[in-house]
Structure formats: structure tokens, C-alpha cells
Amino acid sequence: MKTDADSRVLHVSGAPIPGLFAAGRCTSGVCAGGYASGTSLGDGSFFGRRAGISAAQEAKSPDGIAMAQGAAAH
């Protein structure tokens, strides 16, 4: 699956799917060449935090679409 920098899952069209977030090894894959023990902890914690922030922003947004930090609504 493709995600953006705020952990929103993207539709094949490239638009974020409202309410759908993903984080961790399956979305960022820092070590694409193979598994490196411990690396997945960074993927999960960094993108998990971003996903949580984005989900909270989306929940507060009147149109139900998360706003990127400092950007206009989609």
C-alpha cells in the first residue's frame, strides 16, 4: 500500500482515503533490501506517531479530511 508523509493510505488515484491510516514496516520499509533487527521499531514509532496526529486532525476537521501540517485542506 502507498502512504503519504502523514501515514494516510492513498487510493490508486493518489488521493488520501478518508479515515484510513497505516504505519510500520509495511508502509515505510526503511531497509528495503531485507530485514534488519530493530529497524522496524523506528518505522512503527515514527510513522505511528504521524498517523495518530493525522487521525486526530481528521477527527477534528469539519470536512473529515486531515490537513497536512501548514497546508490547505484537500
Buried (B, 14 or more C-beta within 10 A) or exposed (E): EEBBEBBBBBEEEEEBEBEBBBBBBEBBEEBEEEEEEEBBEEBBEBBBEBBEBBBEBBEEBEEEBBBBEEEEEE
